[in-house]
Amino acid sequence: MIQSSQVTIYDVAEKAGVSPATVSRVLNAPEKVGEKKRQLVLDVIKELNFVPKADAVINARKTYKKIAVIAPFFTQPSFMQRLRGVAEVLAPEHYELVIYSIGTAVDLNNYVTSLVVQKRVDGLILFCVQINEQMQEMLKNAGFPVCFVEQVYDDFDCIVIDNKKGGKTAAEYFYNLGCRNPGFIGEKSYLDYSVPATEDRLAGFKKYFASKGIDIAPQNIWLGEFAEDKLDVGINAYLNQMEDLDCVFCSSDLIATRFFYLARQKGIKCPEKLKILGFDDIDISQYVGLSSIDQHLEESGRQAAQQILERIANPEKSTISIKLPLHVVERNTTC
């Protein structure tokens, strides 16, 4: 077998039965190569232990002082608060953050493939994403530590948010306040590569009330798109048809804040007539007086970054899953 230090892009191309240009595209622009051919080239790269010349020079430095973060919903405040926690841990160690915002499953696949093949980061954190078995195997052999936040996979460090428990916590809180006619509003999870947080929170919410003999009527559940114009239309329609609701759990603070505003526009008094609870406890919640379930966003980022640094220092340490607690922060919309 050719020694890895002697393997060239031409060796990879010959064994894979493709052109050197195709190998180059797999390395630098994988989205431009069909999945079947791309995987064939990746398999040959792994078999021959091929390292691109430029990367071989970088590899001699041993570290790049870069940590990558991959996440959907890049512009949402919850992401920024998590990122703040990551930066808090990494900044003193002089690591550069490289952020990849994904909008499609193809984006996710391409970014992961590029990072694994090119090996130009020291670690990778994935926020709120789901991956298939093939991608799991790719990341297991990435050669750098990987940590998931809000999802659990075997053989990886994970920072766990139990969204079903979050829904149960909201329901139990409302029930203890005397609420017996609950409603739910959330953003529908339509992305197959993201964690279905809304549906999990709804499931936990419904299950607890069902255990108390209370079924939530279908018309009191609304799942829709987050875009502001569609969200406002959906909330207004919900407010116009609701009858005798005494509490509403919103799947995020952004939705809860909008719901609170539109309810007041219609003269609905909160919390006297209607109690509202959000989820995330983002910064703005305290300024608008929104009660929320705190999922410790910054702490999840800190924990993820800490796991990456610990695994860089000790690659052989056992993987760990850290489950963060959830608790209600009471403000003006419930008390």
SVG drawing of the C-alpha trace seen along z (x, -y; Angstrom):
<svg xmlns="http://www.w3.org/2000/svg" viewBox="-66 -47 71 49">
<polyline fill="none" stroke="black" stroke-width="0.4" points="0.0,0.0 1.1,-3.5 2.3,-5.3 -0.1,-8.0 2.6,-10.7 3.0,-9.7 -0.6,-9.5 -1.6,-12.2 -4.9,-13.4 -4.1,-11.5 -3.9,-8.2 -7.3,-8.9 -8.8,-9.7 -7.4,-6.6 -8.6,-4.2 -12.1,-5.9 -12.3,-5.9 -12.9,-9.7 -11.0,-12.7 -8.6,-14.7 -11.0,-17.6 -13.8,-15.6 -11.6,-14.7 -10.8,-18.4 -14.5,-19.3 -15.3,-16.7 -12.6,-18.3 -13.5,-22.0 -17.1,-22.1 -18.8,-18.8 -22.2,-20.1 -21.2,-20.1 -20.7,-16.4 -23.5,-13.8 -24.0,-11.9 -23.0,-8.5 -19.8,-9.7 -19.0,-11.9 -19.2,-9.0 -17.1,-6.8 -14.3,-9.4 -14.6,-9.8 -14.3,-6.1 -11.1,-6.0 -9.7,-9.0 -10.3,-7.2 -8.8,-3.9 -5.7,-5.5 -5.4,-7.9 -5.0,-10.8 -4.1,-14.2 -4.2,-17.2 -0.9,-18.9 -2.1,-22.2 -3.7,-20.3 -0.5,-18.3 1.3,-21.6 -1.4,-22.8 -1.5,-19.4 2.2,-19.9 1.0,-22.7 -1.1,-20.1 -3.8,-22.5 -5.7,-25.2 -7.2,-27.1 -10.6,-26.9 -13.9,-25.4 -16.8,-25.0 -20.5,-25.4 -23.2,-24.1 -26.8,-25.2 -30.1,-26.0 -32.1,-29.1 -28.9,-31.2 -30.6,-34.5 -32.8,-33.4 -31.9,-34.8 -31.8,-31.3 -28.9,-30.5 -27.1,-33.7 -27.3,-33.0 -26.0,-29.5 -23.2,-30.9 -22.4,-33.4 -21.8,-30.5 -19.5,-28.8 -17.5,-32.0 -17.2,-32.6 -15.3,-29.3 -13.3,-29.4 -12.2,-33.0 -9.7,-32.7 -8.1,-29.8 -7.8,-32.0 -9.9,-29.7 -11.6,-31.2 -15.3,-30.3 -16.3,-29.3 -20.1,-29.4 -22.1,-27.5 -25.7,-28.3 -27.7,-25.6 -30.9,-26.1 -31.2,-22.7 -30.2,-19.1 -27.8,-19.4 -26.1,-22.3 -25.7,-20.1 -24.2,-17.2 -21.9,-19.5 -20.5,-21.3 -20.0,-18.1 -18.3,-16.4 -16.0,-19.4 -15.0,-19.6 -14.3,-15.9 -12.3,-15.7 -10.3,-18.9 -9.7,-18.6 -9.2,-22.3 -10.8,-22.6 -10.0,-21.3 -13.6,-20.5 -17.3,-20.7 -20.4,-21.6 -23.8,-20.9 -26.9,-22.7 -30.4,-21.2 -29.7,-19.0 -30.5,-15.4 -28.1,-13.3 -28.4,-9.9 -26.3,-6.8 -23.9,-7.5 -23.1,-11.0 -22.7,-9.6 -20.1,-7.2 -18.3,-10.0 -18.2,-12.1 -16.9,-9.2 -13.9,-9.0 -13.5,-12.7 -10.3,-12.9 -11.6,-15.8 -14.0,-16.0 -17.8,-16.4 -20.5,-17.5 -24.2,-17.7 -26.6,-20.1 -30.3,-19.2 -29.8,-15.7 -28.4,-12.4 -26.2,-10.1 -24.2,-7.1 -20.4,-7.6 -20.6,-11.4 -20.6,-14.0 -24.1,-15.4 -25.7,-18.3 -29.3,-17.2 -32.4,-19.3 -35.5,-17.1 -38.2,-18.9 -41.0,-16.5 -40.1,-17.2 -40.3,-20.9 -43.9,-20.4 -44.7,-18.5 -43.1,-21.2 -45.3,-23.8 -48.5,-21.7 -47.8,-20.9 -47.1,-24.6 -50.4,-25.7 -52.3,-22.9 -51.0,-23.9 -52.1,-27.5 -55.7,-26.1 -55.8,-26.1 -58.0,-23.5 -58.6,-24.7 -55.2,-24.8 -54.0,-25.8 -50.8,-25.5 -49.1,-27.6 -45.9,-26.7 -43.8,-26.8 -44.2,-23.6 -41.0,-21.6 -40.9,-21.1 -37.1,-20.6 -36.1,-17.0 -32.5,-17.8 -33.6,-19.8 -34.8,-18.5 -38.6,-18.5 -38.6,-20.6 -42.1,-22.0 -43.8,-18.7 -41.9,-17.2 -42.9,-20.1 -46.5,-19.7 -46.4,-15.9 -45.2,-16.4 -47.8,-19.2 -50.7,-17.1 -49.6,-13.9 -49.6,-15.6 -53.0,-17.2 -54.3,-13.9 -53.0,-12.2 -55.3,-14.7 -58.3,-13.8 -58.0,-16.9 -57.9,-16.6 -56.8,-19.6 -59.3,-20.4 -57.8,-20.4 -58.9,-23.9 -56.9,-25.0 -53.6,-23.8 -52.0,-25.8 -48.8,-24.8 -47.8,-27.1 -44.9,-29.0 -42.8,-31.4 -42.6,-34.1 -44.0,-37.3 -46.9,-37.9 -48.1,-34.3 -47.5,-34.1 -49.7,-37.2 -52.5,-35.8 -52.4,-32.5 -52.4,-34.0 -55.2,-36.5 -57.3,-33.6 -56.6,-31.6 -57.5,-34.5 -60.8,-35.1 -62.0,-31.5 -60.8,-30.5 -63.4,-30.0 -62.7,-29.9 -59.0,-29.2 -57.3,-30.1 -53.7,-29.3 -51.5,-29.1 -48.1,-27.5 -46.0,-28.8 -43.1,-26.7 -40.7,-29.7 -40.4,-33.1 -40.5,-34.8 -43.9,-33.3 -45.1,-34.0 -44.0,-37.6 -46.0,-38.1 -49.0,-36.3 -48.9,-38.4 -48.8,-41.6 -51.7,-40.6 -53.8,-39.3 -53.5,-42.7 -54.4,-44.4 -57.7,-42.5 -58.3,-43.6 -57.5,-40.2 -56.1,-40.7 -53.0,-38.7 -52.7,-37.0 -56.2,-37.7 -58.1,-36.2 -55.3,-34.3 -51.9,-33.1 -49.1,-32.8 -45.9,-30.8 -43.0,-30.8 -39.9,-28.5 -36.2,-29.4 -36.0,-32.4 -34.2,-34.5 -33.0,-38.0 -36.0,-39.9 -38.4,-37.9 -37.4,-39.7 -38.0,-43.1 -41.5,-42.3 -42.4,-40.5 -42.9,-37.1 -43.0,-34.0 -40.9,-31.3 -39.2,-27.9 -35.5,-28.4 -33.5,-25.8 -30.2,-27.4 -29.1,-28.4 -25.8,-29.9 -24.9,-27.0 -25.6,-24.6 -23.1,-26.5 -20.6,-26.6 -20.9,-22.9 -20.5,-22.0 -17.4,-24.1 -16.0,-22.6 -16.5,-19.1 -14.7,-19.9 -11.7,-21.3 -11.6,-18.4 -11.7,-15.9 -8.9,-17.8 -6.8,-17.4 -7.8,-13.8 -9.2,-12.1 -9.6,-8.8 -11.9,-10.0 -15.4,-8.4 -18.2,-10.1 -20.7,-11.9 -24.3,-13.1 -25.2,-16.1 -28.9,-16.7 -29.6,-20.3 -32.4,-21.1 -35.6,-23.0 -37.5,-25.3 -40.2,-28.0 -39.3,-31.6 -42.4,-33.4 -43.1,-36.9 -46.1,-39.1 -47.9,-36.8 -48.7,-34.2 -48.7,-35.8"/>
</svg>
